[in-house]
Amino acid sequence: MTSIRRSLQASSLLAVLAGYGLLLLANRQLAAENRIAIHNDGVDQLERQLTLPPTPPYAAALQRRINQVVSPSALVWLELEPGRPYQEPRSAAIQIPTGSMGRLLATAGAFAKSSFRPSSFEIDGRTYISSTRLVPVGKSVAELYVLEDFSLDADRVRQTQLLLIAFAGITALFTSFLLRLVLRRGLRPLDQLGAGIAAIQADSLGHQRLGQQPRPEELQPIALAFNALLDRLAASFERQRAFADGVAHELRTPITLISGYARNPQYLALIQSEAERMGRLVSDLLEIARDDTGQLVLSRQRLDVEQELLKAYERLAGHAGARLRLCPPQEGTALEASGDGDRLQQCLTNLVENALKHTPGDALIELFATPADAATDSSAAVVVHVRDRGAGVPDAEKERIFERFVQGSSSPATQAARRGGGIGLSVVRLLMRRMGGEARVVDGTGGGADFQLSLPRFTPSQPPPSA
């Protein structure tokens, strides 16, 4: 695994070396430009001398003026005709190997003609600059060629660059040492943050957080985000713990009853009732677990709500007896909506079971449906009602009773009510929302509670099922 400290150190060192490389290139370029400037000054002075009106004999006048301005390290010649110098150039200061004069002059002439500015080139390890100008000679125009030897200056520049390279190497080593110290100190807050994170244990997420000690501003958002993550994890663990405790409590009661009553054949009906209740409980818990893991899938199909209510009544009438009443819809009312028929039946079963537990033994429970009020809910098509004649639900608890493992305070002190665990209503709201609808409770007409399931409209291009 790559170390941040080593990466920063290597990157910083490379940046320093790159800076020195640019310095060397700049120094070399400036030296070359300086040589060209010096060469141009000499050529300008020579050109001014040669453009003066010469006096006869032209050859003696030209030679005298050339000798007055030309430095010992320069070769100067005129060509009145291409390839024919007026006078063979000579210089005691320029050391030219025997037989190399022709090659040097040809190379200098080629470079001089190839560019409008002086050109630099090397031959036999020596550095030259050549240029050409047009000058009047008598009544004609000649080409003035100037070749200047800058080998000494080029050697000095190379020596300077070697010194700079050596100095850059020493400086890089010293910089690397300093960077090691600086990075160790600069990354110390990151090490402290990592140590604080490592000290947090899974069983202490509810109260242990990263401290608020001073940190660099770059690390402060990370610490805040990590503390927020711990808050979410603690809340999730608490929900899981409450879920596990609720499940254990809910399953323990029917298992205990079944185990106790199994010894007496007279209680077979009660055993069957408890087994059915435990089956519904397991089904509800499974829906909650699927939703928590994102695996709850519901269909969105066209529902005939009147037929769904009739199906629910026929299933539940044997258990509820004469207490359950199916109210017919108004004539001419079309009760069509979108939803999952099986999950709607599960919701109706939970609501009827809840009404049976929380209402007196002779109170009626009405099951019916009405068209949705477009003024209050434009997306709903049908509202299904499960209305009882019990004590009702206080306004302060009308939302809270739909939470997991929560019971209303107005529940009667019967054995059946005490066994309720607060799962059924939470599953009803969960399933309705996944179908695109909603579950709520309002005060019933004439007392009691009216639990309502609003189902959305059905459209041919229905969206895919929610997960």
C-alpha positions as CSV (number, residue, x, y, z in Angstrom):
1,M,0.0,0.0,0.0
2,T,1.4,3.4,-1.0
3,S,2.3,5.7,1.9
4,I,1.0,9.3,1.7
5,R,4.1,10.5,3.5
6,R,6.4,8.9,0.9
7,S,4.3,10.0,-2.0
8,L,4.3,13.6,-0.8
9,Q,8.1,13.5,-0.1
10,A,8.8,12.0,-3.6
11,S,6.5,14.5,-5.3
12,S,8.0,17.5,-3.5
13,L,11.5,16.3,-4.3
14,L,10.6,15.9,-8.0
15,A,9.2,19.4,-7.9
16,V,12.5,20.7,-6.6
17,L,14.5,18.9,-9.2
18,A,12.1,20.1,-11.9
19,G,12.7,23.6,-10.7
20,Y,16.4,23.2,-11.0
21,G,16.1,21.7,-14.4
22,L,14.1,24.7,-15.6
23,L,16.8,26.9,-14.0
24,L,19.5,25.2,-16.0
25,L,17.6,25.4,-19.3
26,A,16.9,29.1,-18.6
27,N,20.6,29.7,-17.9
28,R,21.7,28.0,-21.0
29,Q,19.2,29.9,-23.2
30,L,20.2,33.2,-21.6
31,A,23.8,32.5,-22.3
32,A,23.1,31.7,-25.9
33,E,21.0,34.9,-26.4
34,N,23.8,36.9,-24.8
35,R,26.3,35.5,-27.3
36,I,24.0,36.4,-30.1
37,A,23.6,39.9,-28.8
38,I,27.3,40.4,-28.5
39,H,27.8,39.1,-32.0
40,N,25.1,41.4,-33.4
41,D,26.7,44.4,-31.8
42,G,30.0,43.6,-33.5
43,V,28.3,43.0,-36.9
44,D,26.4,46.3,-36.6
45,Q,29.6,48.2,-35.9
46,L,31.3,46.5,-38.8
47,E,28.4,47.3,-41.1
48,R,28.4,51.0,-40.2
49,Q,32.1,51.2,-41.1
50,L,31.7,49.4,-44.4
51,T,28.8,51.6,-45.6
52,L,31.0,54.7,-45.4
53,P,31.9,56.0,-48.9
54,P,35.1,54.2,-49.6
55,T,38.1,56.0,-51.2
56,P,40.1,54.4,-54.0
57,P,41.6,51.9,-54.0
58,Y,38.6,50.0,-52.6
59,A,40.5,47.0,-51.6
60,A,42.9,48.9,-49.3
61,A,40.0,50.9,-47.8
62,L,37.8,47.9,-47.1
63,Q,40.7,46.0,-45.6
64,R,41.7,48.9,-43.4
65,R,38.1,49.4,-42.1
66,I,37.6,45.7,-41.5
67,N,40.8,45.5,-39.5
68,Q,39.7,48.5,-37.4
69,V,36.5,46.8,-36.1
70,V,37.0,43.1,-36.3
71,S,37.9,41.3,-33.1
72,P,40.7,38.7,-33.1
73,S,38.2,35.9,-32.6
74,A,36.2,36.7,-35.8
75,L,36.6,35.9,-39.4
76,V,35.1,38.4,-41.9
77,W,34.9,38.2,-45.6
78,L,33.0,39.8,-48.5
79,E,31.5,38.1,-51.5
80,L,31.0,40.4,-54.5
81,E,29.8,37.3,-56.3
82,P,28.3,34.2,-54.7
83,G,31.0,31.8,-53.7
84,R,33.9,34.1,-54.4
85,P,35.3,36.0,-51.4
86,Y,36.9,39.4,-51.9
87,Q,39.7,38.4,-49.6
88,E,40.5,35.1,-47.9
89,P,39.6,35.5,-44.2
90,R,42.4,35.0,-41.6
91,S,42.6,35.3,-37.9
92,A,45.4,34.4,-35.6
93,A,43.0,33.8,-32.6
94,I,40.9,31.1,-34.3
95,Q,42.6,27.8,-34.4
96,I,41.5,25.9,-37.5
97,P,42.9,22.5,-38.2
98,T,44.7,22.2,-41.5
99,G,42.3,21.5,-44.4
100,S,39.3,22.5,-42.3
101,M,39.0,26.1,-43.4
102,G,36.9,25.3,-46.5
103,R,34.5,23.1,-44.5
104,L,34.2,25.8,-41.8
105,L,33.5,28.6,-44.2
106,A,30.9,26.5,-46.1
107,T,29.2,25.5,-42.9
108,A,29.2,29.1,-41.6
109,G,27.8,30.4,-45.0
110,A,25.1,27.8,-45.0
111,F,24.0,28.6,-41.4
112,A,24.1,32.3,-42.1
113,K,21.9,32.0,-45.1
114,S,19.4,29.7,-43.4
115,S,18.1,32.3,-40.9
116,F,17.5,36.0,-40.7
117,R,19.2,36.1,-37.3
118,P,22.7,34.8,-36.3
119,S,23.0,31.0,-36.1
120,S,25.0,29.0,-33.6
121,F,26.7,25.7,-34.5
122,E,29.5,23.4,-33.4
123,I,32.4,21.9,-35.3
124,D,35.2,19.8,-33.8
125,G,34.0,20.6,-30.3
126,R,34.1,24.4,-30.8
127,T,31.1,26.8,-30.8
128,Y,30.7,29.4,-33.6
129,I,28.1,32.0,-34.5
130,S,27.7,33.2,-38.1
131,S,25.6,35.8,-39.8
132,T,25.4,37.7,-43.1
133,R,24.5,41.2,-44.1
134,L,24.1,43.1,-47.4
135,V,26.5,46.1,-47.7
136,P,27.2,48.5,-50.5
137,V,30.7,48.4,-52.0
138,G,31.3,51.1,-54.5
139,K,28.5,51.0,-57.0
140,S,27.5,47.4,-56.2
141,V,26.2,45.4,-53.3
142,A,28.2,42.6,-51.5
143,E,27.4,40.0,-48.9
144,L,29.2,40.5,-45.6
145,Y,29.9,37.2,-43.7
146,V,31.0,37.2,-40.1
147,L,32.1,34.1,-38.3
148,E,32.8,34.4,-34.6
149,D,34.3,31.9,-32.2
150,F,32.5,31.7,-28.8
151,S,34.1,28.5,-27.6
152,L,35.6,30.0,-24.4
153,D,32.2,31.5,-23.4
154,A,30.4,28.2,-24.1
155,D,33.0,26.3,-22.0
156,R,32.4,28.7,-19.1
157,V,28.6,28.2,-19.4
158,R,29.1,24.4,-19.3
159,Q,31.2,24.7,-16.2
160,T,28.6,26.8,-14.6
161,Q,25.9,24.3,-15.4
162,L,28.0,21.5,-14.0
163,L,28.4,23.4,-10.8
164,L,24.6,24.1,-10.7
165,I,23.9,20.4,-11.2
166,A,26.2,19.5,-8.4
167,F,24.6,22.2,-6.2
168,A,21.2,20.9,-7.2
169,G,22.0,17.4,-6.1
170,I,23.3,18.6,-2.7
171,T,20.3,20.8,-2.3
172,A,17.9,17.9,-3.2
173,L,19.4,15.7,-0.5
174,F,19.1,18.5,2.1
175,T,15.6,19.3,0.9
176,S,14.6,15.6,1.2
177,F,15.8,15.5,4.8
178,L,13.9,18.7,5.7
179,L,10.7,17.4,3.9
180,R,10.9,14.2,6.0
181,L,10.8,16.3,9.2
182,V,8.1,18.7,7.9
183,L,5.8,15.9,6.6
184,R,6.1,13.9,9.8
185,R,5.0,17.0,11.8
186,G,2.4,18.0,9.2
187,L,0.8,14.5,9.1
188,R,0.7,14.1,12.8
189,P,-2.9,15.3,13.1
190,L,-3.9,12.6,10.5
191,D,-2.2,9.9,12.6
192,Q,-4.0,11.2,15.7
193,L,-7.3,11.1,13.8
194,G,-6.6,7.5,12.7
195,A,-5.8,6.5,16.3
196,G,-9.1,8.1,17.5
197,I,-11.0,6.2,14.9
198,A,-9.3,2.9,15.8
199,A,-10.2,3.4,19.5
200,I,-13.9,3.4,18.8
201,Q,-15.5,0.0,19.6
202,A,-18.7,-1.5,18.2
203,D,-20.3,-1.8,21.6
204,S,-19.8,1.9,22.4
205,L,-21.2,3.6,19.3
206,G,-24.0,5.1,21.3
207,H,-21.8,7.5,23.2
208,Q,-18.2,7.4,21.9
209,R,-17.3,10.1,19.3
210,L,-14.2,11.8,18.0
211,G,-13.2,14.6,20.3
212,Q,-13.4,18.3,19.5
213,Q,-9.7,19.0,20.0
214,P,-8.1,21.5,17.6
215,R,-7.5,20.0,14.1
216,P,-6.4,21.4,10.8
217,E,-9.3,22.8,8.8
218,E,-8.8,20.1,6.2
219,L,-9.5,17.3,8.7
220,Q,-12.4,19.0,10.5
221,P,-15.0,18.0,7.9
222,I,-13.7,14.4,8.0
223,A,-14.1,14.3,11.7
224,L,-17.6,15.8,11.5
225,A,-18.7,13.4,8.8
226,F,-17.3,10.4,10.7
227,N,-19.2,11.5,13.9
228,A,-22.4,11.8,11.8
229,L,-21.7,8.3,10.4
230,L,-21.4,7.0,14.0
231,D,-24.7,8.6,14.8
232,R,-26.4,6.8,11.9
233,L,-24.8,3.5,12.8
234,A,-25.8,3.9,16.5
235,A,-29.4,4.6,15.4
236,S,-29.3,1.6,13.1
237,F,-27.9,-0.7,15.7
238,E,-30.5,0.6,18.2
239,R,-33.3,-0.2,15.7
240,Q,-31.9,-3.6,15.1
241,R,-31.6,-4.3,18.9
242,A,-35.2,-3.1,19.4
243,F,-36.3,-5.2,16.4
244,A,-34.6,-8.3,17.9
245,D,-36.1,-7.7,21.3
246,G,-39.5,-7.1,19.9
247,V,-39.3,-10.3,17.8
248,A,-38.2,-12.3,20.7
249,H,-41.0,-10.9,22.8
250,E,-43.6,-11.5,20.1
251,L,-42.6,-15.0,19.4
252,R,-42.2,-16.0,23.0
253,T,-45.8,-15.5,23.9
254,P,-47.5,-17.7,21.2
255,I,-44.8,-20.4,21.7
256,T,-45.4,-20.4,25.4
257,L,-49.1,-20.6,25.0
258,I,-48.9,-23.4,22.4
259,S,-46.5,-25.3,24.6
260,G,-48.7,-25.0,27.7
261,Y,-52.1,-25.7,26.0
262,A,-50.7,-28.6,23.9
263,R,-51.0,-30.9,27.0
264,N,-54.8,-30.5,27.0
265,P,-56.8,-31.5,23.9
266,Q,-59.6,-29.2,24.9
267,Y,-57.5,-26.2,23.9
268,L,-56.9,-27.2,20.3
269,A,-58.9,-24.2,19.0
270,L,-56.7,-21.9,21.1
271,I,-53.5,-23.6,19.9
272,Q,-54.7,-23.2,16.3
273,S,-55.5,-19.5,16.9
274,E,-52.1,-18.8,18.4
275,A,-50.3,-20.7,15.6
276,E,-52.2,-18.6,13.0
277,R,-51.3,-15.4,14.9
278,M,-47.7,-16.5,15.1
279,G,-47.8,-17.2,11.3
280,R,-49.1,-13.7,10.7
281,L,-46.5,-12.2,13.0
282,V,-43.7,-14.0,11.2
283,S,-45.1,-12.8,7.9
284,D,-45.1,-9.2,9.1
285,L,-41.6,-9.5,10.5
286,L,-40.4,-10.9,7.1
287,E,-41.9,-7.8,5.3
288,I,-40.0,-5.5,7.7
289,A,-36.8,-7.4,7.2
290,R,-37.2,-7.3,3.4
291,D,-37.8,-3.6,3.4
292,D,-34.8,-2.9,5.6
293,T,-32.5,-4.8,3.1
294,G,-34.1,-3.3,0.0
295,Q,-35.6,-6.6,-1.2
296,L,-39.3,-5.8,-0.7
297,V,-41.0,-5.9,-4.1
298,L,-44.6,-5.1,-4.7
299,S,-46.6,-5.3,-7.9
300,R,-48.6,-2.4,-9.3
301,Q,-51.7,-3.9,-10.9
302,R,-55.3,-2.9,-11.6
303,L,-57.4,-3.7,-8.5
304,D,-61.2,-4.1,-8.3
305,V,-61.5,-2.8,-4.7
306,E,-65.0,-4.1,-4.2
307,Q,-63.9,-7.7,-5.1
308,E,-60.9,-7.3,-2.8
309,L,-63.1,-6.2,0.1
310,L,-65.5,-9.2,-0.5
311,K,-62.5,-11.5,-0.5
312,A,-61.2,-10.1,2.8
313,Y,-64.7,-10.3,4.4
314,E,-65.1,-14.0,3.4
315,R,-61.7,-14.8,4.9
316,L,-62.2,-12.9,8.1
317,A,-65.9,-13.5,8.8
318,G,-65.3,-16.9,10.3
319,H,-62.9,-15.4,12.9
320,A,-64.7,-12.1,13.5
321,G,-68.2,-13.5,13.5
322,A,-71.1,-11.1,13.4
323,R,-68.9,-8.3,14.6
324,L,-67.5,-7.7,11.0
325,R,-69.9,-6.0,8.6
326,L,-69.2,-5.4,4.9
327,C,-70.9,-2.2,3.8
328,P,-71.9,-2.1,0.1
329,P,-70.6,0.8,-2.0
330,Q,-72.8,3.5,-3.4
331,E,-74.6,2.6,-6.6
332,G,-72.8,3.8,-9.8
333,T,-69.5,4.1,-8.0
334,A,-66.4,2.7,-9.8
335,L,-63.9,1.4,-7.2
336,E,-60.7,0.8,-9.2
337,A,-57.2,1.5,-8.1
338,S,-53.6,0.4,-8.4
339,G,-51.8,-1.9,-6.0
340,D,-50.8,-5.4,-4.9
341,G,-53.8,-7.5,-4.1
342,D,-52.0,-9.9,-1.8
343,R,-50.4,-7.2,0.2
344,L,-53.8,-5.3,0.4
345,Q,-55.3,-8.4,1.9
346,Q,-52.5,-8.5,4.4
347,C,-53.1,-4.9,5.4
348,L,-56.9,-5.5,5.8
349,T,-56.2,-8.6,8.0
350,N,-53.9,-6.6,10.3
351,L,-56.4,-3.8,10.6
352,V,-59.4,-6.1,11.4
353,E,-57.3,-8.0,13.9
354,N,-56.3,-4.7,15.5
355,A,-59.9,-3.6,15.7
356,L,-61.0,-6.9,17.2
357,K,-58.4,-6.6,20.0
358,H,-59.0,-2.9,20.8
359,T,-62.9,-2.7,20.8
360,P,-65.5,-4.1,23.2
361,G,-66.7,-7.6,22.5
362,D,-70.1,-6.6,21.0
363,A,-68.9,-3.5,19.0
364,L,-69.3,-3.7,15.2
365,I,-66.4,-3.4,12.8
366,E,-67.3,-1.9,9.4
367,L,-65.4,-2.7,6.2
368,F,-66.2,-0.5,3.2
369,A,-64.6,1.7,0.5
370,T,-65.3,5.2,-0.9
371,P,-64.0,7.3,-3.8
372,A,-61.1,9.5,-2.8
373,D,-61.6,13.2,-2.3
374,A,-59.7,14.9,-5.1
375,A,-59.5,18.1,-3.1
376,T,-57.5,16.5,-0.3
377,D,-55.6,13.8,-2.2
378,S,-55.4,14.2,-5.9
379,S,-53.2,11.1,-6.4
380,A,-55.6,8.7,-4.6
381,A,-58.5,6.9,-6.4
382,V,-60.1,4.9,-3.6
383,V,-60.1,4.9,0.2
384,V,-60.6,1.7,2.1
385,H,-62.1,2.0,5.6
386,V,-61.9,-0.3,8.6
387,R,-64.0,1.5,11.2
388,D,-64.7,0.4,14.8
389,R,-66.7,1.6,17.7
390,G,-63.9,1.4,20.3
391,A,-62.3,4.1,22.5
392,G,-60.6,5.7,19.5
393,V,-57.1,7.0,19.2
394,P,-55.9,10.2,20.9
395,D,-54.6,12.9,18.5
396,A,-51.1,12.7,20.0
397,E,-50.9,9.0,19.1
398,K,-52.4,9.0,15.6
399,E,-48.9,9.0,14.0
400,R,-47.0,7.2,16.7
401,I,-49.1,4.0,16.6
402,F,-47.8,3.3,13.1
403,E,-44.2,3.0,14.4
404,R,-42.6,-0.3,15.2
405,F,-43.4,-2.0,18.5
406,V,-45.6,0.9,19.7
407,Q,-49.1,0.4,21.2
408,G,-51.7,3.0,21.8
409,S,-52.4,4.0,25.4
410,S,-56.1,3.6,25.0
411,S,-55.8,-0.2,24.5
412,P,-58.2,-2.1,26.9
413,A,-56.5,-4.2,29.6
414,T,-57.5,-7.5,28.1
415,Q,-55.1,-10.4,27.7
416,A,-55.3,-10.2,23.9
417,A,-54.5,-6.5,23.9
418,R,-51.5,-7.0,26.2
419,R,-50.1,-9.6,23.8
420,G,-50.1,-7.0,20.9
421,G,-46.6,-6.0,20.0
422,G,-47.2,-3.0,17.7
423,I,-46.0,-4.6,14.5
424,G,-49.2,-4.9,12.5
425,L,-49.9,-1.2,12.0
426,S,-46.3,-0.4,11.1
427,V,-46.4,-3.1,8.4
428,V,-49.7,-1.7,7.1
429,R,-48.2,1.7,6.6
430,L,-45.0,0.2,5.1
431,L,-46.9,-1.8,2.5
432,M,-49.2,1.0,1.6
433,R,-46.4,3.4,1.0
434,R,-44.6,0.9,-1.1
435,M,-47.8,0.6,-3.2
436,G,-47.8,4.4,-3.7
437,G,-50.6,4.9,-1.2
438,E,-50.9,5.9,2.5
439,A,-52.3,4.6,5.8
440,R,-53.8,6.9,8.4
441,V,-56.3,6.9,11.2
442,V,-59.0,9.5,11.9
443,D,-61.9,9.8,14.4
444,G,-64.8,7.7,13.3
445,T,-68.3,9.0,12.8
446,G,-70.1,8.5,16.1
447,G,-66.9,7.5,18.0
448,G,-64.2,5.0,17.6
449,A,-61.4,5.0,15.1
450,D,-61.5,5.0,11.3
451,F,-58.4,3.4,9.8
452,Q,-58.1,4.4,6.1
453,L,-56.0,3.0,3.3
454,S,-55.7,5.3,0.3
455,L,-54.9,3.6,-3.0
456,P,-53.5,5.4,-6.0
457,R,-55.0,5.7,-9.4
458,F,-54.3,3.0,-12.0
459,T,-52.8,4.1,-15.3
460,P,-51.8,1.9,-18.2
461,S,-48.2,3.1,-18.1
462,Q,-47.8,2.2,-14.4
463,P,-44.3,2.6,-13.0
464,P,-42.3,-0.5,-12.0
465,P,-42.8,-2.0,-8.5
466,S,-41.1,-0.3,-5.7
467,A,-38.4,-2.1,-3.7
